[in-house]
Amino acid sequence: MDFQLTEDQTALRRGVREVLAGRFALRDALEDPGRVDRDLWRTLGDTGFFSLALDEARGGAGLGLPEAALAFEEAGRVLLPGPAVASFLAAGEVPGAAEGTVVVTAVDGVLVPWLDEADAVRGDAAGAVPLRSVDPLTPLHRVPGPGTRAPAGAVLLTAAEQLGSAGRTCELAVRYAREREQFGRPIGSFQAVQHLCAHMLVRTELARAAVYAAAVTGDEREIAGAKLLSDDAATRNARDCLQVHGGMGFTWESEVHLHLKRAWLRAELGRTAAHAEEALAEAL
């Protein structure tokens, strides 16, 4: 099977990256954490980010999961704050979600991200209580009881976000290894650092193949596998990126530690590793 992107898909990914680069700054988001940038949300709506999968008769682009996965990979790459997955899946069902004028969140297992900022909630959030979040850019609430199982589409798009983060931390590690010098040489010339970066690339490409394949087939078992691999790639790549950066990676000015924190959080959203492993075991 050929997983090479088409010209239209490549243009879509480039367009989403350019929009996010022009309208979103991680530093600005850190100045006011826990708030959805409504102007950015409307910009994303205007550019068709939330309506990619809607048919043209309803004002969408009529695209599918593969294109949505590409868009959310870019969102994960820049650590876009806000309940983008829930808002995307609500387009066409919740008025204003497709246009970005309404922010939608969803009960994801026992967690509800962005509850206070959301205009609409999908699922039962009754009795939700604030929960201290490891990620400063993602406020959380916890609901009592078993919570709501996330739909397959939400799991796949969360996996795509993890993939974007894994790719970004791989880029950051390689860039720093080329620039940082020790003993008069770039640290990237040392074999131990080379091995770290090589492992990061392998994890990213393995997760990419799984996410893209699951987006094409829509098979729940393949989606579970994609989530499992992308969670692993995002968390382990962020850890290795921190190791390459040393103490610099832990500073507030660096985005590296934010990727690790978001990766930890996303690993608990959509489908956890334990749930994914059970789903794959049942399929064997």
C-alpha positions, 0 to 999 in steps of 0.5 A, spaced: 500 500 500 502 506 498 502 511 503 505 517 500 501 523 500 498 526 494 499 533 492 493 536 495 494 532 502 501 535 502 498 542 501 493 541 506 499 540 511 503 546 509 497 550 509 495 548 516 502 549 519 502 556 516 496 558 519 498 556 526 505 559 525 502 565 523 496 566 528 499 562 534 505 563 539 506 558 545 510 563 549 503 567 548 499 562 551 503 561 557 502 568 559 495 566 560 494 559 561 487 555 561 484 560 556 482 558 549 484 564 544 477 565 541 480 569 535 485 563 534 479 559 534 475 563 529 481 563 525 481 556 525 474 555 523 474 560 517 480 556 514 476 550 515 480 546 520 474 544 524 469 542 518 474 538 514 470 532 514 463 535 513 461 534 506 460 540 501 453 541 502 454 543 509 460 548 508 465 543 509 471 540 505 468 533 504 475 530 506 476 524 510 480 521 516 487 521 513 486 529 512 484 530 519 490 526 521 494 530 517 491 537 520 491 534 527 499 532 527 500 539 525 496 541 531 500 537 536 507 539 533 505 546 536 502 544 542 495 547 540 491 549 547 484 547 547 479 542 545 480 541 538 479 534 537 472 535 541 470 541 537 472 538 530 468 532 532 462 536 534 462 540 527 455 539 523 452 537 530 453 543 535 451 549 531 458 554 531 463 548 532 465 548 525 465 555 524 470 556 531 465 560 534 463 555 539 468 551 543 466 544 544 469 539 549 467 532 551 468 527 557 474 523 555 474 517 560 473 520 567 477 526 564 474 533 561 479 538 559 477 545 558 470 544 562 470 551 564 472 554 557 467 550 553 461 553 550 458 546 550 460 539 553 459 532 550 457 527 555 455 527 562 460 532 566 455 532 572 459 532 578 466 534 575 471 537 580 477 540 578 483 536 577 491 539 578 493 538 571 501 536 569 500 540 563 499 548 564 496 549 558 490 544 559 486 545 565 482 538 567 476 536 571 475 529 573 468 526 573 465 521 578 464 513 575 467 510 569 466 516 565 464 516 557 468 511 552 471 516 547 469 514 540 474 511 535 475 518 531 477 522 537 482 516 539 485 517 532 486 524 532 489 524 539 494 519 536 495 524 530 497 530 535 502 525 539 505 524 532 506 531 531 509 532 538 514 526 537 516 529 530 517 536 533 521 533 539 525 529 534 527 536 530 528 540 537 533 534 539 537 534 532 537 542 532 540 542 539 545 537 538 548 540 531 548 547 535 551 545 542 558 544 543 562 541 548 570 539 548 570 544 542 565 539 538 558 539 537 554 534 541 551 531 535 558 528 534 558 524 540 555 517 539 551 516 545 547 523 542 547 520 535 543 513 538 538 518 542 536 521 536 536 515 531 531 512 536 527 518 536 526 518 529 525 510 528 519 511 534 516 517 530 516 514 523 513 507 526 508 511 529 507 515 523 506 509 519 501 506 524 497 513 524 496 514 517 494 506 516 489 507 521 486 513 518 486 510 511 482 503 514 478 506 520 479 500 523 478 500 531 484 495 532 489 499 528 487 505 531 488 502 538 495 500 535 496 507 533 494 510 539 499 505 543 505 507 538 504 514 538 503 515 546 510 511 546 513 515 541 511 522 544 513 520 551 519 517 550 521 522 545 520 528 549 524 524 555 530 523 550 529 530 547 530 533 555 536 528 555 539 531 549 538 538 552 540 537 559 538 542 564 536 547 558 530 542 557 527 543 564 527 551 563 520 555 562 523 558 556 524 551 553 518 548 550 521 541 551 518 540 558 511 542 555 511 536 550 513 531 555 507 534 560 502 534 554 504 527 552 503 524 559 496 528 559 494 525 552 496 518 553 490 518 558 485 521 553 482 517 548 484 510 550 490 509 555 495 504 553 492 499 558 485 499 554 489 499 547 493 493 549 486 489 551 483 491 545 489 488 541 489 482 545 482 481 544 483 481 536 489 476 536 
